[in-house]
Every structure is written in C-alpha cells, then in structure tokens.
Amino acid sequence: MKKILLLLITLSIFFSCKSQTKEEVKDTKTVQTKEIVQAKDPIQLLDVAAFKKGITNPEIQLIDVRTPKEYEGGHIENATLIDYFSSNFKETLLTLDKEKPLYLYCKSGGRSRKAAKILAEMGFKEIYDLKGGYMAWEKQ
C-alpha cells in the first residue's frame, strides 16, 4: 500500500512539473516584446532643425507653454498659448486631440519637459519637445 501511494505521488509530481514547449516559450517572448513596444516613451526631444521640419505638417498641434507676456514678446508662428502656470492648465490640455502629434516648447525647455510628462500621463501618443526652447529657436 505504501509503495502504491509513493508511486502515485512520484508520478503526479513528474507530470505536474513538465517543461514548457517551444511554442509556449515563443508565445511568452512575443508577449514580452509587445509589452516593451507598448511601454515606448511618447516624448521625443527634438533639436531646432527637426522641430522646424515637424511643424510644417498641418496636422500637428503646436503649443507654447510660456506666459502670455513671454508669448507676446515673440512666438513660433501658429503656436497656441497654453500657460503652464495657469490654474486651468491641465483642463485646457484635455481639449487637445490625443491622437494628433503635439509639438510644444517654452523659454528654455524646463516647463515644456514637465508639460510633456503631464501630457504623456494623460494618454497623448506623440509628444515632441523643443530642445532648448524658444531661446534655441531664436538663435537659428
């Protein structure tokens, strides 16, 4: 009786510990690869030349996150002002199209970097931040 019980336990352990088949390993790798692709950072930092090229597309959204006073002192043509320091900043961002590419800038890159992170958390897919901000733009 003890021998039969021992045999049954041994057989159950043997069959319950089977190794993964090649197909199962391949499926696991595919799932892991998809997760990596989905985790891609939607924020890209662009130099002035790449930013200029990108904003020629009429389908993009161009956002200036500086103050109204800074905007009045000069801005990129067709840019929409959404003041980073405004009390309704996040609510205003929600009026933008999450599916369209979004190009943004500030004076030197600090506020736009913070705004880009907020936009990414809100689910925006393509965010392009101007490296060096409007100061770099003016130098070109």
N, C-alpha and C positions, 0 to 999 in steps of 0.2 A: 504494500500500500504506500509506504514511504517512497519507494522507488518510482512508482507511477506518478505520485504527486510531484516529486523532484523533476521528473521528465517533463511533465506538463508545464511547470514553472519555467524550466530551461527553454522549452520550445516557444512559450509565449514571449519570453524576453528576446529570443533570437528573432522572431518575426516582427516584433514591435520596434526593433532598432534597425530597420532596413535603411540603407543609404539612399541618397537622392539619385534619381536617374539624370542623364544628361539633359533631357528636356526640362526637368524641374529646375536644374541649375541654370539653364539658359533663360527660363522664364523669370527666375529671381534676378538675374543680371539685367534683363530687359526692364523690369520694374524699377530697379535701382537707377538705371540710365534715364528713364523717364522722369524720376524724381529729381535727378540732377538737372535735367533740362528745364523742368518746371521751376526750379529754385533759382534760375538765372536772374541776376540783378537787372531790373528795368532801367536803372540810372546809368547813363554814359556821360562822361566828362569830355567835352569837345574843345579843341583849340579854335581860335577865331576863324581860320580858313574853313574848317569842317562845319562850323556853326553857320557861317555865311552861306555855304553851299546848301545846307539842310533847310534853311529858312526860305529858300527860293521856291520850295514846294508849296503851292497854295492850300494844300490840305492840312497843314500843320497849325498848331496853336502856339503863338509867341507871347510869352508872359514876362513882364517886368515886375519884379517883386520889391522894388525900391519904394521910397516915399513919394508922394505927389510932388514935393519940391525938387527932389532929385530927377524925377521924370520930366518936369518942366524945363530943367536945365539941359536936357538932351536925352534922347532915347533912340532905340532902333526903330526904324520905320515899320509901321503896322503892329507894334507891340501894344498889348493890352496891359494896363496897370492894375495890379492886384497887390496892394501894400501889405507886406509881410507883418507889419506891426498893427494892422487894422484889427479891431475886435471881432470882425466877421470874416477873417482871412480864410479859415477852413470852410465855412459855409459857401463863400464865393468860389473856392476851388471846386466844390461839388457841382457847380454849374457847367464845368468844362466836360468835354467828351473824353471818357476814359479810353476809348478805342483809337483816338487820333494821336499821332505823335505830338508831344508837348516840349517846346523849347523854352527854357527860362534862363533869366540872368538877373543879377543885382549889381551892386557897385564893384565888388572885388571877388565875389564867389562864396562868401560865408552864408549869407541869407538864402541864396539860391540852393546851396547844398542842403540846408535844413529844410527848405521848401520841397526839394526833390524827395527827401526821405518821407516827408508827410504825404506827398502825392503817391509814392510807392506803397505806403501803408494803406492808402485809400483804394488801391487797386489799379492805378494807372499803369499801362503796359509799356509805353515808350517815353522815357524822360531824358532829355538832352540838356545838360547844364553847361553854360559857357565858362570855360576855364579862365579865371582872372577877371570875369565880369565885364561890365561896361568900360572899366578903365583899360582893359586889354583891347576891347573893341575900338576905342578911340585912338589907340596907338597904331592901329593898322591902316 
